[in-house]
Amino acid sequence: MSANYEARVLTVHHWTDTLFSFTCTRDPAFRFKSGQFTMIGLPVDGRPLLRAYSMVSAHWEDQLEFLSIKVQDGPLTSKLQHILPGDTVLIGRKPVGTLLSESLLAGRTLYLLGTGTGLAPFMSLIKDPETYDKFERVVLVHGCRTVAELAYQNEIEHALREHELIGELLREKLIYYPTVTREPFRHQGRVTELMFNGQLQADLGLEKLDRAGDRIMLCGSPGLLTDFNTFFRQHDWVEGTNTKQGEYVIEKAFVEK
């Protein structure tokens, strides 16, 4: 069996000049856990050109969805950004990843911290009822440069909260905190600064960050991961793995470029 299968593009949405998403068909045999990623791509010069992309879709959804930046001279995204409904993309058959709720100890608050396209795996996770099992609340923090880059904002704030399967869970437990750095908005600043100086928790009426009750998932820019890795080492947080539960997990396989 080939390592990839061909999927038909169903919809394409261009959020900005540098950000787009698309949905495609899902092979019935393709199984994944919410928060994982797989390789996707296109045939280029007769060979598959693939990059790692997290699923935006939850494990129970019939279609697959992906969120991508546009890099004009990027080997893959320079081509992928021009796909249209009806086109074919390649989907890797083997999903992997570390952003799994099962790798975390139970706690009071689960923080999902993403920048840019690092939001993608958290979209999958907030649509999974199992994400809410071990926590009193789930806080989704999405940091971008501009308001236009806050992909899925309307879906998170409205549509998903009315969904027949997960709407009640989101209304009861999900807190959404979008923040931008380059223009006026109700929340402004880098995710790391807002978390470490306590502004985010103060805005939401939450307790100060504490490893005894808080759990963290991270996906995003190198700066985000570097700052939090330093914080985790300084405060003795324990990283979760596939074999041992911990207090935080980081997607190290790829970061946004």
VOBA-1610 file (N, C-alpha, C; in pm, whole numbers, padded with zeros to 5 digits, always signed):
BEGIN
Met+00084-00119+00000Met+00000+00000+00000Met+00088+00125+00000Ser+00049+00224-00079Ser+00125+00349-00084Ser+00118+00422+00050Ala+00224+00499+00079Ala+00227+00576+00203Ala+00129+00693+00201Asn+00078+00730+00082Asn-00014+00842+00068Asn-00137+00797-00011Tyr-00245+00870+00005Tyr-00362+00847-00080Tyr-00405+00980-00141Glu-00477+00972-00251Glu-00524+01091-00320Glu-00659+01134-00264Ala-00670+01261-00227Ala-00795+01317-00176Ala-00841+01429-00267Arg-00970+01442-00281Arg-01027+01546-00367Arg-01056+01671-00285Val-01010+01784-00331Val-01035+01911-00264Val-01183+01946-00276Leu-01243+01982-00163Leu-01386+02015-00160Leu-01411+02165-00153Thr-01340+02233-00065Thr-01354+02379-00050Thr-01219+02440-00023Val-01205+02569-00057Val-01084+02645-00028Val-01127+02782+00025His-01064+02825+00133His-01096+02956+00191His-00967+03034+00212His-00959+03153+00153His-00843+03239+00169His-00874+03344+00276Trp-00811+03328+00392Trp-00835+03418+00504Trp-00769+03553+00480Thr-00642+03550+00433Thr-00567+03671+00403Thr-00476+03641+00284Asp-00392+03737+00250Asp-00296+03716+00142Asp-00188+03615+00180Thr-00181+03582+00308Thr-00076+03490+00354Thr-00129+03368+00427Leu-00261+03348+00426Leu-00321+03240+00505Leu-00443+03183+00434Phe-00450+03050+00424Phe-00567+02987+00364Phe-00592+02851+00428Ser-00711+02799+00408Ser-00747+02666+00456Ser-00824+02594+00347Phe-00830+02462+00358Phe-00907+02385+00262Phe-00958+02256+00325Thr-01066+02206+00270Thr-01118+02076+00310Thr-01103+01979+00194Cys-01095+01851+00227Cys-01083+01748+00124Cys-01147+01620+00173Thr-01162+01526+00083Thr-01224+01399+00118Thr-01133+01321+00213Arg-01195+01233+00289Arg-01121+01151+00386Arg-01138+01004+00351Asp-01029+00934+00337Asp-01033+00789+00315Asp-01094+00724+00439Pro-01194+00639+00422Pro-01256+00575+00538Pro-01157+00499+00627Ala-01045+00458+00570Ala-00946+00384+00647Ala-00850+00476+00724Phe-00858+00606+00698Phe-00767+00700+00764Phe-00820+00733+00903Arg-00746+00693+01004Arg-00785+00716+01144Arg-00679+00801+01212Phe-00722+00893+01296Phe-00627+00975+01371Phe-00689+01019+01503Lys-00604+01067+01591Lys-00649+01123+01717Lys-00646+01275+01706Ser-00745+01340+01766Ser-00749+01486+01762Ser-00620+01543+01819Gly-00559+01639+01745Gly-00433+01697+01784Gly-00315+01646+01704Gln-00333+01540+01627Gln-00224+01484+01548Gln-00206+01557+01414Phe-00096+01524+01345Phe-00072+01578+01212Phe-00034+01465+01118Thr-00036+01495+00990Thr+00008+01400+00889Thr+00081+01476+00780Met+00136+01403+00685Met+00203+01466+00572Met+00101+01489+00461Ile+00101+01609+00405Ile+00014+01635+00290Ile+00096+01707+00183Gly+00049+01699+00059Gly+00125+01765-00045Gly+00070+01744-00184Leu+00159+01760-00281Leu+00124+01752-00422Leu+00235+01679-00496Pro+00200+01616-00609Pro+00307+01561-00693Pro+00377+01674-00768Val+00508+01680-00759Val+00587+01782-00826Val+00699+01712-00903Asp+00702+01734-01034Asp+00801+01670-01120Asp+00800+01519-01104Gly+00679+01465-01092Gly+00663+01320-01087Gly+00687+01257-00952Arg+00716+01339-00848Arg+00741+01284-00714Arg+00658+01361-00612Pro+00616+01292-00506Pro+00537+01362-00404Pro+00622+01461-00324Leu+00572+01585-00312Leu+00635+01687-00227Leu+00543+01707-00108Leu+00589+01672+00011Leu+00504+01666+00129Leu+00560+01749+00243Arg+00469+01803+00323Arg+00504+01874+00446Arg+00406+01833+00555Ala+00445+01855+00680Ala+00361+01818+00795Ala+00253+01924+00817Tyr+00128+01877+00830Tyr+00014+01964+00858Tyr-00076+01899+00964Ser-00113+01977+01064Ser-00208+01927+01163Ser-00350+01927+01105Met-00429+01831+01147Met-00569+01829+01110Met-00646+01934+01189Val-00720+02018+01120Val-00814+02110+01183Val-00940+02033+01222Ser-00973+01934+01146Ser-01093+01854+01170Ser-01074+01763+01291Ala-01184+01731+01355Ala-01181+01635+01466Ala-01182+01494+01412His-01146+01400+01497His-01134+01260+01452His-01267+01203+01404Trp-01379+01262+01445Trp-01509+01205+01410Trp-01568+01267+01282Glu-01502+01367+01224Glu-01558+01434+01108Glu-01530+01357+00978Asp-01622+01366+00884Asp-01613+01291+00759Asp-01512+01349+00661Gln-01483+01478+00674Gln-01388+01544+00584Gln-01262+01582+00663Leu-01155+01606+00590Leu-01033+01657+00651Leu-01019+01805+00619Glu-00965+01880+00714Glu-00943+02023+00692Glu-00803+02059+00739Phe-00738+02150+00664Phe-00601+02192+00694Phe-00590+02343+00683Leu-00502+02402+00765Leu-00475+02545+00765Leu-00330+02567+00725Ser-00305+02659+00632Ser-00171+02675+00579Ser-00135+02822+00557Ile-00008+02852+00576Ile+00044+02981+00533Ile+00071+02975+00384Lys+00090+03093+00324Lys+00129+03103+00184Lys+00271+03159+00178Val+00359+03083+00121Val+00496+03129+00099Val+00517+03133-00051Gln+00536+03253-00105Gln+00537+03269-00251Gln+00644+03187-00320Asp+00760+03171-00256Asp+00865+03090-00317Asp+00885+02958-00243Gly+00788+02921-00160Gly+00798+02794-00087Gly+00781+02676-00182Pro+00860+02572-00166Pro+00852+02457-00256Pro+00711+02399-00266Leu+00641+02388-00153Leu+00505+02333-00156Leu+00398+02442-00156Thr+00403+02536-00063Thr+00291+02629-00048Thr+00277+02725-00166Ser+00386+02746-00241Ser+00373+02829-00361Ser+00278+02766-00462Lys+00263+02635-00453Lys+00171+02562-00541Lys+00040+02529-00471Leu+00051+02489-00344Leu-00069+02445-00271Leu-00170+02559-00256Gln-00124+02681-00245Gln-00215+02794-00225Gln-00306+02819-00345His-00276+02757-00457His-00356+02778-00579His-00454+02664-00607Ile-00467+02569-00516Ile-00560+02459-00540Ile-00704+02509-00546Leu-00787+02434-00618Leu-00928+02465-00635Leu-01012+02342-00606Pro-01140+02361-00572Pro-01228+02245-00555Pro-01222+02155-00677Gly-01211+02025-00652Gly-01199+01928-00760Gly-01056+01883-00784Asp-00958+01962-00739Asp-00818+01923-00753Asp-00787+01807-00658Thr-00671+01749-00678Thr-00627+01636-00596Thr-00506+01674-00511Val-00508+01633-00385Val-00392+01650-00296Val-00355+01513-00240Leu-00232+01502-00193Leu-00184+01378-00134Leu-00194+01386+00018Ile-00245+01280+00079Ile-00258+01274+00225Ile-00181+01152+00276Gly-00089+01176+00370Gly-00016+01065+00429Gly-00106+00977+00513Arg-00083+00848+00507Arg-00170+00752+00577Arg-00134+00734+00724Lys-00023+00790+00771Lys+00023+00765+00907Lys+00025+00892+00990Pro-00080+00921+01065Pro-00081+01040+01152Pro+00005+01018+01277Val+00069+01124+01322Val+00152+01120+01442Val+00137+01252+01516Gly+00206+01264+01629Gly+00203+01391+01701Gly+00199+01374+01852Thr+00235+01480+01922Thr+00244+01476+02068Thr+00131+01550+02140Leu+00049+01623+02065Leu-00056+01704+02128Leu-00179+01618+02157Leu-00165+01528+02252Leu-00271+01435+02288Leu-00313+01458+02433Ser-00442+01473+02454Ser-00490+01498+02590Ser-00459+01380+02683Glu-00446+01261+02625Glu-00417+01143+02707Glu-00275+01149+02766Ser-00189+01237+02713Ser-00052+01250+02765Ser-00044+01347+02883Leu-00157+01407+02920Leu-00159+01503+03029Leu-00229+01448+03153Leu-00179+01486+03268Leu-00247+01455+03393Leu-00376+01537+03401Ala-00471+01490+03478Ala-00593+01567+03501Ala-00557+01696+03573Gly-00638+01800+03552Gly-00608+01927+03616Gly-00729+02019+03619Arg-00705+02141+03664Arg-00811+02240+03675Arg-00837+02307+03540Thr-00728+02357+03477Thr-00739+02432+03353Thr-00643+02377+03249Leu-00693+02355+03128Leu-00609+02317+03015Leu-00591+02439+02926Tyr-00466+02483+02908Tyr-00435+02594+02818Tyr-00387+02538+02685Leu-00454+02577+02576Leu-00412+02544+02441Leu-00352+02671+02382Leu-00220+02677+02369Leu-00151+02798+02330Leu-00094+02783+02190Gly-00146+02862+02095Gly-00101+02853+01958Gly-00079+02989+01897Thr+00017+02998+01805Thr+00037+03120+01727Thr+00026+03085+01580Gly-00032+03177+01502Gly-00046+03154+01359Gly-00117+03024+01327Thr-00058+02946+01237Thr-00120+02818+01198Thr-00109+02713+01308Gly-00041+02747+01417Gly-00038+02657+01533Gly-00174+02639+01597Leu-00272+02716+01552Leu-00410+02697+01597Leu-00467+02563+01550Ala-00421+02513+01436Ala-00484+02399+01369Ala-00511+02279+01459Pro-00411+02225+01530Pro-00440+02107+01612Pro-00538+02135+01725Phe-00541+02259+01770Phe-00633+02294+01879Phe-00777+02306+01830Met-00795+02340+01703Met-00930+02334+01646Met-00982+02191+01651Ser-00895+02097+01621Ser-00932+01956+01628Ser-00966+01916+01772Leu-00882+01961+01864Leu-00900+01921+02004Leu-01025+01981+02068Ile-01058+02107+02036Ile-01176+02166+02100Ile-01306+02105+02048Lys-01298+02034+01935Lys-01416+01966+01881Lys-01427+01823+01929Asp-01335+01780+02015Asp-01334+01643+02066Asp-01386+01642+02210Pro-01499+01575+02235Pro-01554+01572+02371Pro-01455+01521+02476Glu-01362+01432+02437Glu-01267+01376+02533Glu-01172+01483+02588Thr-01150+01591+02514Thr-01060+01697+02559Thr-01107+01756+02692Tyr-01237+01755+02714Tyr-01294+01823+02831Tyr-01308+01731+02953Asp-01276+01603+02936Asp-01305+01506+03042Asp-01228+01532+03172Lys-01102+01576+03159Lys-01016+01583+03278Lys-00998+01725+03332Phe-01074+01822+03275Phe-01051+01961+03313Phe-01180+02037+03341Glu-01172+02132+03434Glu-01286+02216+03465Glu-01313+02315+03353Arg-01205+02358+03286Arg-01218+02455+03176Arg-01103+02434+03079Val-01128+02475+02953Val-01025+02470+02849Val-01011+02611+02793Val-00890+02665+02795Val-00865+02802+02749Val-00785+02795+02619Leu-00847+02839+02511Leu-00782+02842+02380Leu-00727+02982+02356Val-00594+02992+02346Val-00527+03120+02324Val-00465+03119+02185His-00503+03215+02102His-00450+03221+01965His-00387+03357+01943Gly-00257+03358+01916Gly-00186+03483+01892Gly-00150+03501+01746Cys-00177+03619+01692Cys-00146+03652+01553Cys-00096+03795+01545Arg-00051+03835+01427Arg-00009+03973+01406Arg-00129+04066+01389Thr-00228+04022+01311Thr-00343+04107+01280Thr-00474+04034+01308Val-00581+04112+01318Val-00713+04054+01343Val-00756+03962+01230Ala-00724+03999+01107Ala-00764+03917+00992Ala-00703+03777+00996Glu-00592+03762+01066Glu-00525+03632+01074Glu-00584+03541+01181Leu-00681+03590+01256Leu-00746+03508+01360Leu-00846+03413+01294Ala-00792+03316+01223Ala-00875+03219+01151Ala-00970+03146+01246Tyr-01089+03119+01196Tyr-01193+03042+01268Tyr-01250+03117+01388Gln-01226+03246+01399Gln-01276+03320+01515Gln-01428+03309+01527Asn-01499+03331+01418Asn-01645+03324+01422Asn-01694+03184+01453Glu-01625+03084+01399Glu-01664+02945+01425Glu-01648+02912+01573Ile-01538+02956+01632Ile-01512+02928+01773Ile-01612+03000+01863Glu-01640+03126+01831Glu-01724+03207+01918Glu-01873+03178+01901His-01913+03126+01784His-02055+03111+01758His-02095+02972+01708Ala-02053+02935+01588Ala-02105+02813+01524Ala-02080+02687+01606Leu-01960+02669+01657Leu-01930+02548+01732Leu-02008+02540+01863Arg-02042+02653+01918Arg-02115+02655+02045Arg-02263+02617+02027Glu-02306+02610+01901Glu-02442+02567+01872Glu-02445+02427+01810His-02330+02364+01798His-02321+02232+01737His-02393+02129+01822Glu-02469+02042+01757Glu-02553+01947+01832Glu-02472+01847+01913Leu-02352+01814+01871Leu-02270+01715+01941Leu-02187+01778+02052Ile-02123+01891+02025Ile-02025+01946+02119Ile-02062+02084+02173Gly-02170+02143+02124Gly-02204+02279+02162Gly-02215+02301+02312Glu-02282+02211+02381Glu-02301+02229+02525Glu-02168+02228+02600Leu-02077+02138+02559Leu-01946+02132+02623Leu-01869+02263+02604Leu-01873+02317+02483Leu-01801+02441+02456Leu-01861+02556+02535Arg-01994+02562+02542Arg-02057+02671+02617Arg-02021+02664+02764Glu-02006+02544+02816Glu-01978+02526+02959Glu-01831+02541+02994Lys-01741+02494+02904Lys-01601+02480+02945Lys-01498+02556+02861Leu-01532+02595+02738Leu-01430+02655+02652Leu-01426+02807+02667Ile-01306+02861+02692Ile-01281+03005+02694Ile-01186+03035+02579Tyr-01223+03132+02496Tyr-01144+03168+02379Tyr-01079+03304+02401Tyr-00947+03311+02381Tyr-00872+03435+02405Tyr-00783+03464+02284Pro-00835+03539+02185Pro-00753+03579+02071Pro-00675+03705+02104Thr-00552+03714+02055Thr-00472+03833+02081Thr-00387+03865+01958Val-00366+03993+01933Val-00286+04036+01818Val-00176+04131+01865Thr-00074+04148+01779Thr+00042+04228+01818Thr+00061+04355+01736Arg-00006+04368+01621Arg+00028+04479+01532Arg-00086+04576+01503Glu-00198+04561+01572Glu-00306+04657+01552Glu-00399+04655+01673Pro-00483+04755+01690Pro-00572+04760+01804Pro-00671+04643+01804Phe-00695+04589+01923Phe-00788+04476+01939Phe-00819+04465+02087Arg-00922+04390+02121Arg-00961+04381+02262Arg-00853+04314+02347His-00770+04228+02287His-00654+04172+02356His-00532+04197+02268Gln-00429+04254+02326Gln-00309+04286+02250Gln-00185+04238+02324Gly-00092+04180+02250Gly+00034+04137+02309Gly+00070+03995+02270Arg+00196+03960+02291Arg+00243+03825+02264Arg+00187+03727+02367Val+00163+03607+02323Val+00105+03505+02410Val+00192+03484+02533Thr+00324+03475+02514Thr+00413+03451+02627Thr+00405+03564+02729Glu+00408+03687+02683Glu+00403+03800+02776Glu+00273+03801+02854Leu+00162+03778+02786Leu+00031+03781+02852Leu+00016+03669+02954Met+00076+03553+02925Met+00071+03442+03020Met+00162+03466+03139Phe+00285+03511+03113Phe+00384+03521+03220Phe+00361+03641+03312Asn+00304+03750+03257Asn+00281+03866+03345Asn+00144+03861+03413Gly+00066+03758+03382Gly-00062+03739+03448Gly-00178+03817+03389Gln-00153+03894+03282Gln-00260+03974+03222Gln-00371+03886+03167Leu-00335+03778+03102Leu-00436+03688+03044Leu-00525+03631+03154Gln-00464+03583+03260Gln-00543+03525+03369Gln-00631+03631+03435Ala-00578+03753+03448Ala-00657+03862+03507Ala-00776+03896+03419Asp-00753+03900+03287Asp-00863+03930+03194Asp-00975+03828+03204Leu-00939+03703+03232Leu-01038+03594+03233Leu-01085+03558+03373Gly-01032+03623+03474Gly-01071+03591+03611Gly-01021+03457+03657Leu-00904+03417+03609Leu-00847+03286+03643Leu-00732+03301+03742Glu-00696+03188+03804Glu-00587+03188+03900Glu-00453+03203+03829Lys-00351+03244+03903Lys-00215+03254+03851Lys-00169+03116+03803Leu-00090+03114+03696Leu-00041+02989+03639Leu+00029+02905+03745Asp-00014+02777+03756Asp+00033+02691+03864Asp+00037+02547+03815Arg+00152+02484+03824Arg+00167+02347+03773Arg+00081+02247+03850Ala+00037+02281+03970Ala-00046+02188+04046Ala-00183+02167+03981Gly-00235+02273+03916Gly-00369+02260+03859Gly-00379+02288+03712Asp-00274+02346+03653Asp-00281+02386+03513Asp-00203+02291+03423Arg-00254+02272+03301Arg-00188+02189+03200Arg-00177+02273+03073Ile-00070+02251+02997Ile-00044+02334+02880Ile-00011+02249+02757Met-00070+02287+02643Met-00032+02233+02512Met+00019+02350+02428Leu+00129+02328+02355Leu+00192+02434+02278Leu+00211+02395+02132Cys+00182+02490+02041Cys+00210+02470+01900Cys+00221+02607+01834Gly+00335+02636+01772Gly+00345+02766+01708Gly+00487+02807+01676Ser+00515+02934+01693Ser+00641+02993+01649Ser+00758+02946+01735Pro+00880+02953+01680Pro+00998+02918+01759Pro+01009+03001+01887Gly+00971+03129+01880Gly+00978+03213+01998Gly+00888+03164+02110Leu+00767+03125+02074Leu+00672+03072+02174Leu+00730+02949+02242Leu+00782+02857+02163Leu+00833+02732+02218Leu+00958+02755+02302Thr+01047+02843+02257Thr+01169+02872+02331Thr+01137+02935+02467Asp+01048+03033+02467Asp+01013+03101+02592Asp+00951+03005+02692Phe+00862+02919+02644Phe+00796+02826+02736Phe+00888+02713+02780Asn+00977+02668+02694Asn+01073+02567+02737Asn+01159+02619+02851Thr+01199+02747+02841Thr+01275+02808+02949Thr+01192+02814+03078Phe+01066+02854+03064Phe+00976+02862+03179Phe+00958+02725+03244Phe+00936+02622+03162Phe+00914+02488+03216Phe+01037+02438+03293Arg+01155+02464+03240Arg+01278+02420+03308Arg+01296+02494+03441Gln+01269+02624+03439Gln+01288+02703+03560Gln+01191+02668+03671His+01072+02618+03634His+00969+02590+03734His+00939+02440+03749Asp+01026+02357+03692Asp+01021+02211+03712Asp+00892+02146+03665Trp+00835+02197+03556Trp+00719+02131+03498Trp+00763+02001+03431Val+00677+01903+03433Val+00707+01770+03379Val+00639+01752+03244Glu+00717+01716+03143Glu+00662+01698+03008Glu+00594+01562+02995Gly+00477+01562+02934Gly+00405+01437+02909Gly+00456+01368+02783Thr+00448+01237+02780Thr+00491+01158+02665Thr+00384+01053+02635Asn+00411+00971+02533Asn+00317+00864+02498Asn+00311+00757+02607Thr+00413+00752+02692Thr+00418+00647+02795Thr+00400+00699+02937Lys+00409+00832+02956Lys+00397+00887+03090Lys+00327+01022+03085Gln+00222+01037+03164Gln+00148+01163+03166Gln+00228+01272+03237Gly+00209+01395+03190Gly+00281+01506+03250Gly+00195+01629+03259Glu+00260+01744+03275Glu+00190+01870+03297Glu+00184+01957+03171Tyr+00264+01922+03069Tyr+00259+01995+02942Tyr+00306+01905+02829Val+00267+01942+02707Val+00316+01875+02586Val+00340+01983+02480Ile+00441+01958+02396Ile+00479+02051+02289Ile+00489+01974+02159Glu+00436+02034+02051Glu+00455+01973+01919Glu+00590+02018+01865Lys+00688+01928+01867Lys+00824+01962+01826Lys+00852+01926+01681Ala+00764+01853+01619Ala+00793+01801+01485Ala+00804+01910+01380Phe+00733+02018+01401Phe+00739+02130+01306Phe+00694+02256+01376Val+00747+02368+01327Val+00700+02498+01374Val+00674+02583+01252Glu+00591+02685+01268Glu+00556+02770+01154Glu+00678+02849+01111Lys+00695+02862+00981Lys+00812+02933+00927Lys+00772+03075+00889
//
